[in-house]
Amino acid sequence: MLKIGLTGGIGSGKSTVAALFKSYGIAIIDADVIAHQLTQTGQPAVTEIAHVFGNEILNIDGSLNRAQLRELIFTGEKTTTRGNTAPVNFCTNASAS
């Protein structure tokens, strides 16, 4: 089975191409959709992200403050490294359970 990874910057047409693929009956796995599902309020990933970045990335209702998280991740090498590591740690811990 042929597998294609669709990547590109903001506004590069990824959604358009994915919609075209879908119209031809090609199965689509959208990592953005999966990431949003995994980071809904109460999901274990949110707890892990808060553990790495601190509770200031949570809204009052416990939901993930995505704007705050983006700012933390993209403001320096140390935080970028932490941002790239947190999902790996979560996935590793989750698969060990």
Jmol script that loads the backbone (N, CA, C; Angstrom):
load data "model"
ATOM      1  N   MET A   1       0.848  -1.178   0.000  1.00  0.00           N
ATOM      2  CA  MET A   1       0.000   0.000   0.000  1.00  0.00           C
ATOM      3  C   MET A   1       0.892   1.239   0.000  1.00  0.00           C
ATOM      4  N   LEU A   2       0.622   2.146  -0.873  1.00  0.00           N
ATOM      5  CA  LEU A   2       1.342   3.409  -0.963  1.00  0.00           C
ATOM      6  C   LEU A   2       0.880   4.338   0.150  1.00  0.00           C
ATOM      7  N   LYS A   3       1.826   4.917   0.869  1.00  0.00           N
ATOM      8  CA  LYS A   3       1.508   5.883   1.930  1.00  0.00           C
ATOM      9  C   LYS A   3       2.192   7.192   1.584  1.00  0.00           C
ATOM     10  N   ILE A   4       1.439   8.287   1.690  1.00  0.00           N
ATOM     11  CA  ILE A   4       1.949   9.605   1.337  1.00  0.00           C
ATOM     12  C   ILE A   4       1.830  10.509   2.545  1.00  0.00           C
ATOM     13  N   GLY A   5       2.918  11.191   2.896  1.00  0.00           N
ATOM     14  CA  GLY A   5       2.893  12.194   3.947  1.00  0.00           C
ATOM     15  C   GLY A   5       2.711  13.560   3.312  1.00  0.00           C
ATOM     16  N   LEU A   6       1.701  14.270   3.740  1.00  0.00           N
ATOM     17  CA  LEU A   6       1.388  15.581   3.181  1.00  0.00           C
ATOM     18  C   LEU A   6       1.824  16.645   4.186  1.00  0.00           C
ATOM     19  N   THR A   7       2.840  17.408   3.823  1.00  0.00           N
ATOM     20  CA  THR A   7       3.367  18.437   4.719  1.00  0.00           C
ATOM     21  C   THR A   7       3.463  19.759   3.982  1.00  0.00           C
ATOM     22  N   GLY A   8       3.623  20.829   4.756  1.00  0.00           N
ATOM     23  CA  GLY A   8       3.800  22.148   4.167  1.00  0.00           C
ATOM     24  C   GLY A   8       3.478  23.225   5.177  1.00  0.00           C
ATOM     25  N   GLY A   9       3.877  24.404   4.880  1.00  0.00           N
ATOM     26  CA  GLY A   9       3.657  25.534   5.766  1.00  0.00           C
ATOM     27  C   GLY A   9       2.204  25.987   5.770  1.00  0.00           C
ATOM     28  N   ILE A  10       1.936  26.962   6.614  1.00  0.00           N
ATOM     29  CA  ILE A  10       0.595  27.530   6.704  1.00  0.00           C
ATOM     30  C   ILE A  10       0.216  28.131   5.356  1.00  0.00           C
ATOM     31  N   GLY A  11      -0.985  27.818   4.885  1.00  0.00           N
ATOM     32  CA  GLY A  11      -1.477  28.369   3.627  1.00  0.00           C
ATOM     33  C   GLY A  11      -0.878  27.738   2.387  1.00  0.00           C
ATOM     34  N   SER A  12      -0.234  26.581   2.533  1.00  0.00           N
ATOM     35  CA  SER A  12       0.421  25.967   1.374  1.00  0.00           C
ATOM     36  C   SER A  12      -0.495  25.053   0.567  1.00  0.00           C
ATOM     37  N   GLY A  13      -1.720  24.796   1.075  1.00  0.00           N
ATOM     38  CA  GLY A  13      -2.659  23.989   0.315  1.00  0.00           C
ATOM     39  C   GLY A  13      -2.827  22.562   0.805  1.00  0.00           C
ATOM     40  N   LYS A  14      -2.324  22.254   1.995  1.00  0.00           N
ATOM     41  CA  LYS A  14      -2.451  20.893   2.525  1.00  0.00           C
ATOM     42  C   LYS A  14      -3.907  20.457   2.625  1.00  0.00           C
ATOM     43  N   SER A  15      -4.760  21.322   3.150  1.00  0.00           N
ATOM     44  CA  SER A  15      -6.177  20.975   3.300  1.00  0.00           C
ATOM     45  C   SER A  15      -6.839  20.769   1.952  1.00  0.00           C
ATOM     46  N   THR A  16      -6.478  21.571   0.981  1.00  0.00           N
ATOM     47  CA  THR A  16      -7.034  21.440  -0.368  1.00  0.00           C
ATOM     48  C   THR A  16      -6.642  20.103  -0.987  1.00  0.00           C
ATOM     49  N   VAL A  17      -5.378  19.757  -0.869  1.00  0.00           N
ATOM     50  CA  VAL A  17      -4.903  18.488  -1.430  1.00  0.00           C
ATOM     51  C   VAL A  17      -5.530  17.313  -0.681  1.00  0.00           C
ATOM     52  N   ALA A  18      -5.626  17.417   0.660  1.00  0.00           N
ATOM     53  CA  ALA A  18      -6.248  16.346   1.454  1.00  0.00           C
ATOM     54  C   ALA A  18      -7.710  16.160   1.034  1.00  0.00           C
ATOM     55  N   ALA A  19      -8.426  17.258   0.803  1.00  0.00           N
ATOM     56  CA  ALA A  19      -9.822  17.170   0.356  1.00  0.00           C
ATOM     57  C   ALA A  19      -9.912  16.516  -1.021  1.00  0.00           C
ATOM     58  N   LEU A  20      -8.969  16.835  -1.887  1.00  0.00           N
ATOM     59  CA  LEU A  20      -8.938  16.214  -3.211  1.00  0.00           C
ATOM     60  C   LEU A  20      -8.699  14.708  -3.087  1.00  0.00           C
ATOM     61  N   PHE A  21      -7.720  14.334  -2.257  1.00  0.00           N
ATOM     62  CA  PHE A  21      -7.465  12.907  -2.031  1.00  0.00           C
ATOM     63  C   PHE A  21      -8.729  12.220  -1.517  1.00  0.00           C
ATOM     64  N   LYS A  22      -9.377  12.846  -0.535  1.00  0.00           N
ATOM     65  CA  LYS A  22     -10.583  12.270   0.066  1.00  0.00           C
ATOM     66  C   LYS A  22     -11.680  12.095  -0.981  1.00  0.00           C
ATOM     67  N   SER A  23     -11.802  13.068  -1.907  1.00  0.00           N
ATOM     68  CA  SER A  23     -12.830  12.974  -2.954  1.00  0.00           C
ATOM     69  C   SER A  23     -12.601  11.778  -3.882  1.00  0.00           C
ATOM     70  N   TYR A  24     -11.363  11.305  -3.925  1.00  0.00           N
ATOM     71  CA  TYR A  24     -11.038  10.120  -4.720  1.00  0.00           C
ATOM     72  C   TYR A  24     -11.116   8.834  -3.899  1.00  0.00           C
ATOM     73  N   GLY A  25     -11.590   8.958  -2.654  1.00  0.00           N
ATOM     74  CA  GLY A  25     -11.746   7.781  -1.803  1.00  0.00           C
ATOM     75  C   GLY A  25     -10.476   7.362  -1.081  1.00  0.00           C
ATOM     76  N   ILE A  26      -9.492   8.239  -1.073  1.00  0.00           N
ATOM     77  CA  ILE A  26      -8.237   7.928  -0.394  1.00  0.00           C
ATOM     78  C   ILE A  26      -8.408   8.226   1.092  1.00  0.00           C
ATOM     79  N   ALA A  27      -8.019   7.270   1.928  1.00  0.00           N
ATOM     80  CA  ALA A  27      -8.123   7.439   3.382  1.00  0.00           C
ATOM     81  C   ALA A  27      -7.160   8.528   3.842  1.00  0.00           C
ATOM     82  N   ILE A  28      -7.644   9.384   4.724  1.00  0.00           N
ATOM     83  CA  ILE A  28      -6.851  10.494   5.244  1.00  0.00           C
ATOM     84  C   ILE A  28      -6.700  10.322   6.750  1.00  0.00           C
ATOM     85  N   ILE A  29      -5.493  10.438   7.236  1.00  0.00           N
ATOM     86  CA  ILE A  29      -5.227  10.498   8.671  1.00  0.00           C
ATOM     87  C   ILE A  29      -4.715  11.905   8.930  1.00  0.00           C
ATOM     88  N   ASP A  30      -5.511  12.698   9.609  1.00  0.00           N
ATOM     89  CA  ASP A  30      -5.177  14.105   9.856  1.00  0.00           C
ATOM     90  C   ASP A  30      -4.586  14.246  11.255  1.00  0.00           C
ATOM     91  N   ALA A  31      -3.292  14.467  11.327  1.00  0.00           N
ATOM     92  CA  ALA A  31      -2.602  14.577  12.616  1.00  0.00           C
ATOM     93  C   ALA A  31      -3.124  15.743  13.442  1.00  0.00           C
ATOM     94  N   ASP A  32      -3.564  16.819  12.792  1.00  0.00           N
ATOM     95  CA  ASP A  32      -4.125  17.948  13.534  1.00  0.00           C
ATOM     96  C   ASP A  32      -5.403  17.548  14.262  1.00  0.00           C
ATOM     97  N   VAL A  33      -6.252  16.791  13.597  1.00  0.00           N
ATOM     98  CA  VAL A  33      -7.492  16.332  14.224  1.00  0.00           C
ATOM     99  C   VAL A  33      -7.175  15.418  15.407  1.00  0.00           C
ATOM    100  N   ILE A  34      -6.232  14.510  15.208  1.00  0.00           N
ATOM    101  CA  ILE A  34      -5.836  13.592  16.283  1.00  0.00           C
ATOM    102  C   ILE A  34      -5.257  14.364  17.458  1.00  0.00           C
ATOM    103  N   ALA A  35      -4.391  15.344  17.175  1.00  0.00           N
ATOM    104  CA  ALA A  35      -3.788  16.146  18.242  1.00  0.00           C
ATOM    105  C   ALA A  35      -4.844  16.897  19.037  1.00  0.00           C
ATOM    106  N   HIS A  36      -5.849  17.433  18.360  1.00  0.00           N
ATOM    107  CA  HIS A  36      -6.929  18.142  19.057  1.00  0.00           C
ATOM    108  C   HIS A  36      -7.742  17.178  19.922  1.00  0.00           C
ATOM    109  N   GLN A  37      -7.962  15.967  19.439  1.00  0.00           N
ATOM    110  CA  GLN A  37      -8.703  14.979  20.231  1.00  0.00           C
ATOM    111  C   GLN A  37      -7.907  14.589  21.476  1.00  0.00           C
ATOM    112  N   LEU A  38      -6.603  14.410  21.314  1.00  0.00           N
ATOM    113  CA  LEU A  38      -5.756  14.006  22.439  1.00  0.00           C
ATOM    114  C   LEU A  38      -5.577  15.102  23.472  1.00  0.00           C
ATOM    115  N   THR A  39      -5.815  16.354  23.076  1.00  0.00           N
ATOM    116  CA  THR A  39      -5.593  17.475  23.996  1.00  0.00           C
ATOM    117  C   THR A  39      -6.892  18.135  24.441  1.00  0.00           C
ATOM    118  N   GLN A  40      -7.980  17.388  24.407  1.00  0.00           N
ATOM    119  CA  GLN A  40      -9.237  17.879  24.954  1.00  0.00           C
ATOM    120  C   GLN A  40      -9.145  17.866  26.474  1.00  0.00           C
ATOM    121  N   THR A  41      -9.928  18.702  27.111  1.00  0.00           N
ATOM    122  CA  THR A  41      -9.945  18.791  28.564  1.00  0.00           C
ATOM    123  C   THR A  41     -10.134  17.412  29.180  1.00  0.00           C
ATOM    124  N   GLY A  42      -9.270  17.102  30.158  1.00  0.00           N
ATOM    125  CA  GLY A  42      -9.363  15.835  30.870  1.00  0.00           C
ATOM    126  C   GLY A  42      -8.559  14.698  30.269  1.00  0.00           C
ATOM    127  N   GLN A  43      -8.012  14.879  29.087  1.00  0.00           N
ATOM    128  CA  GLN A  43      -7.215  13.829  28.464  1.00  0.00           C
ATOM    129  C   GLN A  43      -5.830  13.767  29.122  1.00  0.00           C
ATOM    130  N   PRO A  44      -5.228  12.582  29.228  1.00  0.00           N
ATOM    131  CA  PRO A  44      -3.918  12.448  29.867  1.00  0.00           C
ATOM    132  C   PRO A  44      -2.827  13.309  29.229  1.00  0.00           C
ATOM    133  N   ALA A  45      -2.920  13.564  27.935  1.00  0.00           N
ATOM    134  CA  ALA A  45      -1.895  14.381  27.274  1.00  0.00           C
ATOM    135  C   ALA A  45      -1.865  15.800  27.843  1.00  0.00           C
ATOM    136  N   VAL A  46      -3.030  16.327  28.217  1.00  0.00           N
ATOM    137  CA  VAL A  46      -3.094  17.684  28.775  1.00  0.00           C
ATOM    138  C   VAL A  46      -2.342  17.729  30.106  1.00  0.00           C
ATOM    139  N   THR A  47      -2.503  16.697  30.916  1.00  0.00           N
ATOM    140  CA  THR A  47      -1.794  16.612  32.194  1.00  0.00           C
ATOM    141  C   THR A  47      -0.288  16.587  31.954  1.00  0.00           C
ATOM    142  N   GLU A  48       0.151  15.807  30.992  1.00  0.00           N
ATOM    143  CA  GLU A  48       1.588  15.709  30.681  1.00  0.00           C
ATOM    144  C   GLU A  48       2.122  17.036  30.156  1.00  0.00           C
ATOM    145  N   ILE A  49       1.376  17.681  29.294  1.00  0.00           N
ATOM    146  CA  ILE A  49       1.798  18.978  28.745  1.00  0.00           C
ATOM    147  C   ILE A  49       1.909  20.002  29.868  1.00  0.00           C
ATOM    148  N   ALA A  50       0.936  20.017  30.777  1.00  0.00           N
ATOM    149  CA  ALA A  50       0.980  20.941  31.917  1.00  0.00           C
ATOM    150  C   ALA A  50       2.157  20.611  32.825  1.00  0.00           C
ATOM    151  N   HIS A  51       2.487  19.336  32.960  1.00  0.00           N
ATOM    152  CA  HIS A  51       3.642  18.931  33.767  1.00  0.00           C
ATOM    153  C   HIS A  51       4.931  19.495  33.174  1.00  0.00           C
ATOM    154  N   VAL A  52       5.034  19.472  31.858  1.00  0.00           N
ATOM    155  CA  VAL A  52       6.248  19.960  31.186  1.00  0.00           C
ATOM    156  C   VAL A  52       6.314  21.487  31.179  1.00  0.00           C
ATOM    157  N   PHE A  53       5.197  22.154  30.879  1.00  0.00           N
ATOM    158  CA  PHE A  53       5.201  23.603  30.681  1.00  0.00           C
ATOM    159  C   PHE A  53       4.646  24.401  31.848  1.00  0.00           C
ATOM    160  N   GLY A  54       4.004  23.741  32.795  1.00  0.00           N
ATOM    161  CA  GLY A  54       3.422  24.440  33.927  1.00  0.00           C
ATOM    162  C   GLY A  54       1.940  24.695  33.705  1.00  0.00           C
ATOM    163  N   ASN A  55       1.228  24.879  34.804  1.00  0.00           N
ATOM    164  CA  ASN A  55      -0.222  25.058  34.738  1.00  0.00           C
ATOM    165  C   ASN A  55      -0.645  26.354  34.068  1.00  0.00           C
ATOM    166  N   GLU A  56       0.297  27.276  33.825  1.00  0.00           N
ATOM    167  CA  GLU A  56      -0.072  28.530  33.161  1.00  0.00           C
ATOM    168  C   GLU A  56      -0.527  28.314  31.721  1.00  0.00           C
ATOM    169  N   ILE A  57      -0.302  27.115  31.168  1.00  0.00           N
ATOM    170  CA  ILE A  57      -0.766  26.844  29.806  1.00  0.00           C
ATOM    171  C   ILE A  57      -2.192  26.286  29.805  1.00  0.00           C
ATOM    172  N   LEU A  58      -2.809  26.242  31.004  1.00  0.00           N
ATOM    173  CA  LEU A  58      -4.191  25.787  31.105  1.00  0.00           C
ATOM    174  C   LEU A  58      -5.125  26.968  31.315  1.00  0.00           C
ATOM    175  N   ASN A  59      -6.293  26.910  30.695  1.00  0.00           N
ATOM    176  CA  ASN A  59      -7.331  27.894  30.950  1.00  0.00           C
ATOM    177  C   ASN A  59      -7.984  27.572  32.292  1.00  0.00           C
ATOM    178  N   ILE A  60      -8.791  28.469  32.789  1.00  0.00           N
ATOM    179  CA  ILE A  60      -9.453  28.281  34.081  1.00  0.00           C
ATOM    180  C   ILE A  60     -10.266  26.989  34.113  1.00  0.00           C
ATOM    181  N   ASP A  61     -10.876  26.619  32.985  1.00  0.00           N
ATOM    182  CA  ASP A  61     -11.706  25.410  32.944  1.00  0.00           C
ATOM    183  C   ASP A  61     -10.896  24.127  32.755  1.00  0.00           C
ATOM    184  N   GLY A  62      -9.557  24.245  32.736  1.00  0.00           N
ATOM    185  CA  GLY A  62      -8.695  23.077  32.580  1.00  0.00           C
ATOM    186  C   GLY A  62      -8.359  22.731  31.144  1.00  0.00           C
ATOM    187  N   SER A  63      -8.934  23.465  30.213  1.00  0.00           N
ATOM    188  CA  SER A  63      -8.625  23.219  28.806  1.00  0.00           C
ATOM    189  C   SER A  63      -7.257  23.800  28.465  1.00  0.00           C
ATOM    190  N   LEU A  64      -6.680  23.297  27.408  1.00  0.00           N
ATOM    191  CA  LEU A  64      -5.363  23.727  26.966  1.00  0.00           C
ATOM    192  C   LEU A  64      -5.442  25.110  26.338  1.00  0.00           C
ATOM    193  N   ASN A  65      -4.610  26.019  26.817  1.00  0.00           N
ATOM    194  CA  ASN A  65      -4.514  27.352  26.229  1.00  0.00           C
ATOM    195  C   ASN A  65      -3.505  27.245  25.084  1.00  0.00           C
ATOM    196  N   ARG A  66      -4.011  26.947  23.906  1.00  0.00           N
ATOM    197  CA  ARG A  66      -3.138  26.679  22.747  1.00  0.00           C
ATOM    198  C   ARG A  66      -2.284  27.887  22.370  1.00  0.00           C
ATOM    199  N   ALA A  67      -2.832  29.079  22.494  1.00  0.00           N
ATOM    200  CA  ALA A  67      -2.064  30.285  22.170  1.00  0.00           C
ATOM    201  C   ALA A  67      -0.874  30.429  23.118  1.00  0.00           C
ATOM    202  N   GLN A  68      -1.110  30.208  24.403  1.00  0.00           N
ATOM    203  CA  GLN A  68      -0.032  30.296  25.394  1.00  0.00           C
ATOM    204  C   GLN A  68       1.014  29.213  25.143  1.00  0.00           C
ATOM    205  N   LEU A  69       0.561  28.013  24.837  1.00  0.00           N
ATOM    206  CA  LEU A  69       1.483  26.914  24.562  1.00  0.00           C
ATOM    207  C   LEU A  69       2.334  27.212  23.332  1.00  0.00           C
ATOM    208  N   ARG A  70       1.702  27.721  22.270  1.00  0.00           N
ATOM    209  CA  ARG A  70       2.463  28.090  21.065  1.00  0.00           C
ATOM    210  C   ARG A  70       3.539  29.104  21.398  1.00  0.00           C
ATOM    211  N   GLU A  71       3.172  30.109  22.187  1.00  0.00           N
ATOM    212  CA  GLU A  71       4.133  31.142  22.551  1.00  0.00           C
ATOM    213  C   GLU A  71       5.312  30.544  23.310  1.00  0.00           C
ATOM    214  N   LEU A  72       5.038  29.653  24.247  1.00  0.00           N
ATOM    215  CA  LEU A  72       6.115  29.026  25.009  1.00  0.00           C
ATOM    216  C   LEU A  72       7.015  28.165  24.132  1.00  0.00           C
ATOM    217  N   ILE A  73       6.410  27.427  23.225  1.00  0.00           N
ATOM    218  CA  ILE A  73       7.193  26.512  22.386  1.00  0.00           C
ATOM    219  C   ILE A  73       8.080  27.270  21.407  1.00  0.00           C
ATOM    220  N   PHE A  74       7.572  28.367  20.856  1.00  0.00           N
ATOM    221  CA  PHE A  74       8.298  29.047  19.789  1.00  0.00           C
ATOM    222  C   PHE A  74       9.116  30.249  20.252  1.00  0.00           C
ATOM    223  N   THR A  75       9.387  30.368  21.560  1.00  0.00           N
ATOM    224  CA  THR A  75      10.140  31.531  22.029  1.00  0.00           C
ATOM    225  C   THR A  75      11.573  31.220  22.444  1.00  0.00           C
ATOM    226  N   GLY A  76      12.089  30.075  22.133  1.00  0.00           N
ATOM    227  CA  GLY A  76      13.476  29.817  22.472  1.00  0.00           C
ATOM    228  C   GLY A  76      13.840  28.357  22.330  1.00  0.00           C
ATOM    229  N   GLU A  77      15.147  28.091  22.268  1.00  0.00           N
ATOM    230  CA  GLU A  77      15.651  26.743  22.048  1.00  0.00           C
ATOM    231  C   GLU A  77      15.259  25.799  23.180  1.00  0.00           C
ATOM    232  N   LYS A  78      15.387  26.263  24.422  1.00  0.00           N
ATOM    233  CA  LYS A  78      15.072  25.396  25.554  1.00  0.00           C
ATOM    234  C   LYS A  78      13.615  24.952  25.514  1.00  0.00           C
ATOM    235  N   THR A  79      12.713  25.886  25.298  1.00  0.00           N
ATOM    236  CA  THR A  79      11.297  25.533  25.296  1.00  0.00           C
ATOM    237  C   THR A  79      10.939  24.732  24.055  1.00  0.00           C
ATOM    238  N   THR A  80      11.601  24.998  22.930  1.00  0.00           N
ATOM    239  CA  THR A  80      11.326  24.216  21.728  1.00  0.00           C
ATOM    240  C   THR A  80      11.725  22.770  21.960  1.00  0.00           C
ATOM    241  N   THR A  81      12.871  22.565  22.588  1.00  0.00           N
ATOM    242  CA  THR A  81      13.309  21.207  22.898  1.00  0.00           C
ATOM    243  C   THR A  81      12.301  20.534  23.809  1.00  0.00           C
ATOM    244  N   ARG A  82      11.817  21.240  24.813  1.00  0.00           N
ATOM    245  CA  ARG A  82      10.818  20.680  25.716  1.00  0.00           C
ATOM    246  C   ARG A  82       9.535  20.375  24.949  1.00  0.00           C
ATOM    247  N   GLY A  83       9.155  21.248  24.032  1.00  0.00           N
ATOM    248  CA  GLY A  83       7.935  21.034  23.255  1.00  0.00           C
ATOM    249  C   GLY A  83       8.028  19.823  22.359  1.00  0.00           C
ATOM    250  N   ASN A  84       9.194  19.592  21.804  1.00  0.00           N
ATOM    251  CA  ASN A  84       9.379  18.446  20.931  1.00  0.00           C
ATOM    252  C   ASN A  84       9.492  17.148  21.724  1.00  0.00           C
ATOM    253  N   THR A  85       9.870  17.242  22.985  1.00  0.00           N
ATOM    254  CA  THR A  85      10.070  16.063  23.807  1.00  0.00           C
ATOM    255  C   THR A  85       8.791  15.624  24.504  1.00  0.00           C
ATOM    256  N   ALA A  86       7.930  16.559  24.892  1.00  0.00           N
ATOM    257  CA  ALA A  86       6.735  16.219  25.665  1.00  0.00           C
ATOM    258  C   ALA A  86       5.873  15.151  24.991  1.00  0.00           C
ATOM    259  N   PRO A  87       5.567  15.266  23.692  1.00  0.00           N
ATOM    260  CA  PRO A  87       4.725  14.237  23.067  1.00  0.00           C
ATOM    261  C   PRO A  87       5.396  12.868  23.068  1.00  0.00           C
ATOM    262  N   VAL A  88       6.720  12.845  22.887  1.00  0.00           N
ATOM    263  CA  VAL A  88       7.443  11.582  22.893  1.00  0.00           C
ATOM    264  C   VAL A  88       7.337  10.944  24.273  1.00  0.00           C
ATOM    265  N   ASN A  89       7.527  11.757  25.318  1.00  0.00           N
ATOM    266  CA  ASN A  89       7.412  11.233  26.671  1.00  0.00           C
ATOM    267  C   ASN A  89       6.010  10.707  26.916  1.00  0.00           C
ATOM    268  N   PHE A  90       5.002  11.435  26.488  1.00  0.00           N
ATOM    269  CA  PHE A  90       3.626  11.006  26.691  1.00  0.00           C
ATOM    270  C   PHE A  90       3.375   9.683  25.977  1.00  0.00           C
ATOM    271  N   CYS A  91       3.771   9.598  24.715  1.00  0.00           N
ATOM    272  CA  CYS A  91       3.535   8.380  23.951  1.00  0.00           C
ATOM    273  C   CYS A  91       4.290   7.196  24.547  1.00  0.00           C
ATOM    274  N   THR A  92       5.517   7.443  24.988  1.00  0.00           N
ATOM    275  CA  THR A  92       6.313   6.386  25.602  1.00  0.00           C
ATOM    276  C   THR A  92       5.653   5.897  26.882  1.00  0.00           C
ATOM    277  N   ASN A  93       5.227   6.846  27.729  1.00  0.00           N
ATOM    278  CA  ASN A  93       4.574   6.479  28.982  1.00  0.00           C
ATOM    279  C   ASN A  93       3.248   5.774  28.739  1.00  0.00           C
ATOM    280  N   ALA A  94       2.486   6.249  27.765  1.00  0.00           N
ATOM    281  CA  ALA A  94       1.178   5.663  27.481  1.00  0.00           C
ATOM    282  C   ALA A  94       1.319   4.229  26.971  1.00  0.00           C
ATOM    283  N   SER A  95       2.338   3.989  26.146  1.00  0.00           N
ATOM    284  CA  SER A  95       2.498   2.635  25.588  1.00  0.00           C
ATOM    285  C   SER A  95       3.032   1.672  26.621  1.00  0.00           C
ATOM    286  N   ALA A  96       3.676   2.200  27.679  1.00  0.00           N
ATOM    287  CA  ALA A  96       4.207   1.336  28.732  1.00  0.00           C
ATOM    288  C   ALA A  96       3.111   0.929  29.706  1.00  0.00           C
ATOM    289  N   SER A  97       1.978   1.632  29.688  1.00  0.00           N
ATOM    290  CA  SER A  97       0.883   1.330  30.633  1.00  0.00           C
ATOM    291  C   SER A  97       0.136   0.094  30.244  1.00  0.00           C
TER     292      SER A  97
END
end "model"
wireframe off; spacefill off
backbone 0.3
color backbone group
